Amino acid sequence: MGKEIELLKALADNTRFKIVEFLLEGEKCVCEIFPHVKRTQSTVSIHLGNLEDAGVLESRREGKKIFYKIKDKRVCDVFKALGNNKK
């Protein structure tokens, strides 16, 4: 039960929720994410780190860019249950 609680805690923040919702469409660069959620790049980077630490997201580096995608596929189930069917 602990992992489920951690997943829900990770999604409980409005900014993190918006980030994950945006990533339902597929992998994105930080440079695409922060304008979408209307937060500064540093704020978004902190939230991305939290989501990665929680096991929700994973990242890869390509040159100077960092790309994020959903790692924990249960996230898609959560958004489906909430009525978001992007994936």
C-alpha atoms as an extended CHARMM CRD file, in Angstrom:
* protein
*
        87  EXT
         1         1  MET       CA              0.0000000000        0.0000000000        0.0000000000  PROA      1               0.0000000000
         2         2  GLY       CA              2.9430000000        2.3680000000        0.5710000000  PROA      2               0.0000000000
         3         3  LYS       CA              3.7370000000        2.7790000000       -3.1380000000  PROA      3               0.0000000000
         4         4  GLU       CA              0.1480000000        3.7160000000       -3.9410000000  PROA      4               0.0000000000
         5         5  ILE       CA              0.1640000000        6.4200000000       -1.2530000000  PROA      5               0.0000000000
         6         6  GLU       CA              3.4760000000        7.7950000000       -2.5550000000  PROA      6               0.0000000000
         7         7  LEU       CA              2.0750000000        7.9090000000       -6.0820000000  PROA      7               0.0000000000
         8         8  LEU       CA             -1.0040000000        9.8170000000       -4.9490000000  PROA      8               0.0000000000
         9         9  LYS       CA              1.1040000000       12.1880000000       -2.8240000000  PROA      9               0.0000000000
        10        10  ALA       CA              3.2960000000       12.9040000000       -5.8460000000  PROA      10              0.0000000000
        11        11  LEU       CA              0.2140000000       13.8160000000       -7.9000000000  PROA      11              0.0000000000
        12        12  ALA       CA             -1.4310000000       15.8280000000       -5.1140000000  PROA      12              0.0000000000
        13        13  ASP       CA              0.4040000000       19.0590000000       -5.9780000000  PROA      13              0.0000000000
        14        14  ASN       CA             -1.2440000000       21.1640000000       -8.7170000000  PROA      14              0.0000000000
        15        15  THR       CA              2.0080000000       21.8020000000      -10.6180000000  PROA      15              0.0000000000
        16        16  ARG       CA              3.1010000000       18.1570000000      -10.4840000000  PROA      16              0.0000000000
        17        17  PHE       CA             -0.3880000000       17.0840000000      -11.5770000000  PROA      17              0.0000000000
        18        18  LYS       CA             -0.2000000000       19.4160000000      -14.6170000000  PROA      18              0.0000000000
        19        19  ILE       CA              3.2940000000       18.1650000000      -15.4830000000  PROA      19              0.0000000000
        20        20  VAL       CA              2.2380000000       14.5220000000      -15.4320000000  PROA      20              0.0000000000
        21        21  GLU       CA             -0.9660000000       15.2940000000      -17.3300000000  PROA      21              0.0000000000
        22        22  PHE       CA              1.1370000000       16.9900000000      -20.0530000000  PROA      22              0.0000000000
        23        23  LEU       CA              3.4810000000       13.9890000000      -20.1800000000  PROA      23              0.0000000000
        24        24  LEU       CA              0.5570000000       11.6580000000      -20.8990000000  PROA      24              0.0000000000
        25        25  GLU       CA              1.0260000000       12.8480000000      -24.4970000000  PROA      25              0.0000000000
        26        26  GLY       CA              4.5790000000       11.4310000000      -24.4870000000  PROA      26              0.0000000000
        27        27  GLU       CA              8.1420000000       12.3640000000      -23.6680000000  PROA      27              0.0000000000
        28        28  LYS       CA              8.8810000000       16.0860000000      -23.3560000000  PROA      28              0.0000000000
        29        29  CYS       CA             11.9060000000       18.2960000000      -22.8030000000  PROA      29              0.0000000000
        30        30  VAL       CA             12.0180000000       20.5510000000      -19.7360000000  PROA      30              0.0000000000
        31        31  CYS       CA             12.0060000000       23.4650000000      -22.1950000000  PROA      31              0.0000000000
        32        32  GLU       CA              8.5110000000       22.3410000000      -23.3180000000  PROA      32              0.0000000000
        33        33  ILE       CA              7.1960000000       21.5660000000      -19.8520000000  PROA      33              0.0000000000
        34        34  PHE       CA              7.7900000000       24.7840000000      -17.9100000000  PROA      34              0.0000000000
        35        35  PRO       CA              5.9380000000       27.1180000000      -20.3360000000  PROA      35              0.0000000000
        36        36  HSD       CA              3.0200000000       24.6670000000      -20.4380000000  PROA      36              0.0000000000
        37        37  VAL       CA              2.5410000000       24.6840000000      -16.6650000000  PROA      37              0.0000000000
        38        38  LYS       CA              3.2380000000       28.4340000000      -16.4290000000  PROA      38              0.0000000000
        39        39  ARG       CA              5.9600000000       28.1260000000      -13.7840000000  PROA      39              0.0000000000
        40        40  THR       CA              9.6440000000       29.0530000000      -13.8180000000  PROA      40              0.0000000000
        41        41  GLN       CA             12.1340000000       26.5220000000      -15.0910000000  PROA      41              0.0000000000
        42        42  SER       CA             13.7080000000       26.1940000000      -11.6430000000  PROA      42              0.0000000000
        43        43  THR       CA             10.3200000000       25.4960000000      -10.0140000000  PROA      43              0.0000000000
        44        44  VAL       CA              9.4720000000       22.9070000000      -12.6460000000  PROA      44              0.0000000000
        45        45  SER       CA             12.8890000000       21.2680000000      -12.2430000000  PROA      45              0.0000000000
        46        46  ILE       CA             12.2670000000       20.8550000000       -8.5080000000  PROA      46              0.0000000000
        47        47  HSD       CA              8.8720000000       19.2700000000       -9.1770000000  PROA      47              0.0000000000
        48        48  LEU       CA             10.3370000000       17.0070000000      -11.8680000000  PROA      48              0.0000000000
        49        49  GLY       CA             12.9660000000       15.8680000000       -9.3720000000  PROA      49              0.0000000000
        50        50  ASN       CA             10.2450000000       15.0890000000       -6.8290000000  PROA      50              0.0000000000
        51        51  LEU       CA              8.3030000000       13.0910000000       -9.4090000000  PROA      51              0.0000000000
        52        52  GLU       CA             11.4440000000       11.2160000000      -10.4390000000  PROA      52              0.0000000000
        53        53  ASP       CA             12.3250000000       10.4610000000       -6.7960000000  PROA      53              0.0000000000
        54        54  ALA       CA              8.7990000000        9.1040000000       -6.3100000000  PROA      54              0.0000000000
        55        55  GLY       CA              9.2970000000        6.7790000000       -9.3030000000  PROA      55              0.0000000000
        56        56  VAL       CA              6.5670000000        8.4670000000      -11.3460000000  PROA      56              0.0000000000
        57        57  LEU       CA              8.8930000000        9.8010000000      -14.0660000000  PROA      57              0.0000000000
        58        58  GLU       CA             12.2150000000        8.9020000000      -15.6180000000  PROA      58              0.0000000000
        59        59  SER       CA             14.6130000000       11.1450000000      -17.4900000000  PROA      59              0.0000000000
        60        60  ARG       CA             17.3170000000       10.9950000000      -20.1160000000  PROA      60              0.0000000000
        61        61  ARG       CA             19.8530000000       13.5590000000      -21.2170000000  PROA      61              0.0000000000
        62        62  GLU       CA             20.4600000000       14.4600000000      -24.8420000000  PROA      62              0.0000000000
        63        63  GLY       CA             23.2320000000       17.0320000000      -25.0220000000  PROA      63              0.0000000000
        64        64  LYS       CA             22.1450000000       19.9100000000      -22.8000000000  PROA      64              0.0000000000
        65        65  LYS       CA             18.4680000000       18.9420000000      -22.8640000000  PROA      65              0.0000000000
        66        66  ILE       CA             16.7600000000       16.6700000000      -20.3630000000  PROA      66              0.0000000000
        67        67  PHE       CA             13.7000000000       14.7340000000      -21.4490000000  PROA      67              0.0000000000
        68        68  TYR       CA             11.0860000000       13.2710000000      -19.1030000000  PROA      68              0.0000000000
        69        69  LYS       CA              8.5040000000       10.5650000000      -19.5810000000  PROA      69              0.0000000000
        70        70  ILE       CA              6.1370000000        8.5900000000      -17.4010000000  PROA      70              0.0000000000
        71        71  LYS       CA              7.8160000000        5.6080000000      -15.7820000000  PROA      71              0.0000000000
        72        72  ASP       CA              5.0160000000        4.3020000000      -13.5570000000  PROA      72              0.0000000000
        73        73  LYS       CA              2.2190000000        3.2640000000      -15.9060000000  PROA      73              0.0000000000
        74        74  ARG       CA             -0.2760000000        3.2370000000      -13.0110000000  PROA      74              0.0000000000
        75        75  VAL       CA             -0.3100000000        7.0190000000      -13.4940000000  PROA      75              0.0000000000
        76        76  CYS       CA             -2.2090000000        6.5090000000      -16.7440000000  PROA      76              0.0000000000
        77        77  ASP       CA             -4.8220000000        4.4900000000      -14.8390000000  PROA      77              0.0000000000
        78        78  VAL       CA             -5.2020000000        7.2940000000      -12.2950000000  PROA      78              0.0000000000
        79        79  PHE       CA             -5.8240000000        9.8510000000      -15.0430000000  PROA      79              0.0000000000
        80        80  LYS       CA             -8.2570000000        7.5090000000      -16.8260000000  PROA      80              0.0000000000
        81        81  ALA       CA            -10.1710000000        7.1350000000      -13.5750000000  PROA      81              0.0000000000
        82        82  LEU       CA            -10.3250000000       10.9340000000      -13.3950000000  PROA      82              0.0000000000
        83        83  GLY       CA            -11.7190000000       11.1490000000      -16.9280000000  PROA      83              0.0000000000
        84        84  ASN       CA             -8.5270000000       12.0630000000      -18.7930000000  PROA      84              0.0000000000
        85        85  ASN       CA             -8.0910000000        9.6630000000      -21.7070000000  PROA      85              0.0000000000
        86        86  LYS       CA             -5.0870000000       11.1570000000      -23.5230000000  PROA      86              0.0000000000
        87        87  LYS       CA             -3.2580000000        7.8400000000      -23.4330000000  PROA      87              0.0000000000
